[in-house]
Amino acid sequence: MSDQEPPAGTRPEGTQGETEAARAVRAMFSAIAPRYDLLNRLLSFSFDQSWRRRTARLLAPRLAAPASRALDLCCGTADLALALSHVSAGSVAGVDFAHPMLVHAAAKVAAEQRKVLLAEADALRLPFADGCFDVVAAAFGFRNLANYQQGLREIHRVLKPGGEVGILEFTLPEEGFFAALYRFYFRRLLPAIGRVVSGVRGPYSYLPASVEKFPGCDEFNRWLEAVGFGSVTYERWTGGAVALHRGCKV
Ligand SMILES: C[S@@+](CC[C@H](N)C(=O)[O-])C[C@H]1O[C@@H](n2cnc3c(N)ncnc32)[C@H](O)[C@@H]1O
């Protein structure tokens, strides 16, 4: 495999092939949905919402027109969709394939009185026409796709020419004391806390395992370029714990 060619996709422990992997991912997120937001705040020391808000602010220039459309891919409980709805003059949609996550998302959208259209759909087969979004964004979702190449193709397909993708993902800080401390936290403490609070064994061990298997930032940028995005950049935040990748459909 060349480094331009993405590996197949996520493969949670014990799964083989795309269908099994997708089924395991959906089951995992369905199981942790009731405690998902609480664990996000707890395990990220509440940084997670500021990462999503920052992502939304950086994508906001493309959402200034009332006719603009943004999509939160793998929206989970809709935190990024909600952040986008605060910076957009147009419409915001969110899709996810785990029904229980969408139930929580819908309750939050209603409680916050925001307009976000939620749909239960597979990010690998999006129920949208070609070229209909100005922005497609994803927060901590892309890494969980069972077919990365197809995921990128779908994002590219549903974006308008000139539209922008923004993919926020975990990364591993590279060197120094903070990197060592962070790795200890991420590999050892986080899975244990996640298991106790969610009451479910697998998902919070899957998190560090899937981040370690995901490509580095430079390689991921090359994947974006290979599928047809231009002006591809990334920036790392919070000591390199997360990175936002951006690119434009040319
Ligand atoms: C780590 S959560 C991220 C949720 C949310 N974006 C956030 O910021 O917290 C990953 C989400 O991706 C969803 N997901 C994974 N593969 C998917 C697919 N093929 N289609 C739709 N959703 C998918 C899961 O159901 C889960 O809700």
The ligand as an SDF file (V2000), in Angstrom:
LIG
                    3D

 27 29  0  0  0  0  0  0  0  0999 V2000
  -16.6700    9.3790   18.7290 C   0  0  0  0  0  0  0  0  0  0  0  0
  -18.3110    9.6120   18.1800 S   0  0  0  0  0  0  0  0  0  0  0  0
  -18.2800   11.2990   17.6940 C   0  0  0  0  0  0  0  0  0  0  0  0
  -19.6190   11.9590   17.8860 C   0  0  0  0  0  0  0  0  0  0  0  0
  -19.6460   13.4700   17.6780 C   0  0  0  0  0  0  0  0  0  0  0  0
  -19.2510   13.8440   16.3570 N   0  0  0  0  0  0  0  0  0  0  0  0
  -18.8340   14.2210   18.6970 C   0  0  0  0  0  0  0  0  0  0  0  0
  -18.2650   15.2500   18.3640 O   0  0  0  0  0  0  0  0  0  0  0  0
  -18.8160   13.8140   19.8600 O   0  0  0  0  0  0  0  0  0  0  0  0
  -18.3210    8.7690   16.6240 C   0  0  0  0  0  0  0  0  0  0  0  0
  -19.6900    8.6940   16.0000 C   0  0  0  0  0  0  0  0  0  0  0  0
  -19.5070    8.2260   14.6640 O   0  0  0  0  0  0  0  0  0  0  0  0
  -20.6530    7.4600   14.3410 C   0  0  0  0  0  0  0  0  0  0  0  0
  -20.3380    6.6510   13.1500 N   0  0  0  0  0  0  0  0  0  0  0  0
  -19.3120    5.7910   12.9770 C   0  0  0  0  0  0  0  0  0  0  0  0
  -19.3690    5.2360   11.7490 N   0  0  0  0  0  0  0  0  0  0  0  0
  -20.4400    5.7800   11.1280 C   0  0  0  0  0  0  0  0  0  0  0  0
  -21.0080    5.6270    9.8350 C   0  0  0  0  0  0  0  0  0  0  0  0
  -20.5010    4.7800    8.9290 N   0  0  0  0  0  0  0  0  0  0  0  0
  -22.0970    6.3520    9.5290 N   0  0  0  0  0  0  0  0  0  0  0  0
  -22.6510    7.2060   10.4270 C   0  0  0  0  0  0  0  0  0  0  0  0
  -22.1640    7.3920   11.6730 N   0  0  0  0  0  0  0  0  0  0  0  0
  -21.0540    6.6890   12.0140 C   0  0  0  0  0  0  0  0  0  0  0  0
  -20.9290    6.6780   15.6020 C   0  0  0  0  0  0  0  0  0  0  0  0
  -22.2230    6.1460   15.6310 O   0  0  0  0  0  0  0  0  0  0  0  0
  -20.6530    7.7330   16.6650 C   0  0  0  0  0  0  0  0  0  0  0  0
  -21.8310    8.4040   17.0480 O   0  0  0  0  0  0  0  0  0  0  0  0
  1  2  1  0
  2  3  1  0
  2 10  1  0
  3  4  1  0
  4  5  1  0
  5  6  1  0
  5  7  1  0
  7  8  2  0
  7  9  1  0
 10 11  1  0
 11 12  1  0
 11 26  1  0
 12 13  1  0
 13 14  1  0
 13 24  1  0
 14 15  1  0
 14 23  1  0
 15 16  2  0
 16 17  1  0
 17 18  1  0
 17 23  2  0
 18 19  1  0
 18 20  2  0
 20 21  1  0
 21 22  2  0
 22 23  1  0
 24 25  1  0
 24 26  1  0
 26 27  1  0
M  CHG  2   2   1   9  -1
M  END
$$$$
